[in-house]
Amino acid sequence: MTARPAVGGLEDNEPCRWDLRTKFPVATVDPRTCQQVAEAALALARAAGGVVIDTYGFPVDQHGDLLPR
């Protein structure tokens, strides 16, 4: 079975957008939970042929870029 992106030609359409969220506040959540959500976002993007962007619209390619500092 071959995975295929969930979007067709984008010339006239908006691309698909998925928001991954948790019930935990970022300021107090366990760092491992943040890492799991970041890894899930990157895995989803890889599987769909997409990209991950942070809250400010910048592209992200490693989970450390999505973790709070």
C-alpha positions in Angstrom: 0.0 0.0 0.0 1.3 3.5 -0.9 0.5 6.5 1.3 -0.8 9.4 -0.7 -1.4 13.0 0.4 -5.0 13.9 1.3 -4.9 16.9 -1.2 -5.2 17.0 -4.9 -4.1 19.8 -7.2 -3.7 23.0 -5.2 -3.9 25.5 -8.1 -7.5 26.5 -7.2 -7.8 25.0 -3.6 -6.6 25.7 -0.1 -4.2 23.1 1.2 -5.3 20.9 4.0 -4.4 22.1 7.6 -4.4 20.0 10.8 -3.8 21.5 14.2 -2.4 19.2 16.9 -3.3 20.2 20.4 -3.3 18.8 23.9 -5.3 19.6 27.0 -2.1 20.5 28.8 -0.9 24.1 29.2 2.4 24.5 27.5 3.9 26.5 30.4 3.4 23.6 32.9 3.3 20.4 30.9 5.9 17.7 31.2 8.6 18.1 28.5 8.1 14.5 27.4 4.5 15.3 26.4 5.6 18.3 24.4 8.2 16.1 22.6 5.5 13.4 21.8 3.2 16.0 20.3 6.1 17.5 18.3 7.1 14.1 17.0 3.5 13.3 16.1 3.2 16.5 14.0 6.5 15.8 12.2 5.4 12.2 11.5 2.0 13.3 10.2 3.7 15.9 7.9 6.1 13.2 6.5 3.3 10.8 5.9 1.2 13.4 4.1 4.0 15.0 2.2 3.4 18.2 4.1 5.3 20.6 6.4 5.0 21.6 10.1 4.8 25.2 11.0 5.1 26.7 14.4 2.6 29.2 16.0 4.3 32.1 14.2 4.2 30.5 10.8 7.8 29.4 10.5 8.5 25.9 9.1 9.9 23.3 11.5 11.9 20.2 10.6 13.0 18.8 14.0 11.0 18.3 17.2 13.4 20.5 19.3 12.2 23.5 17.4 8.6 23.0 18.7 9.5 22.6 22.4 9.1 25.4 24.9 12.4 26.9 26.1 
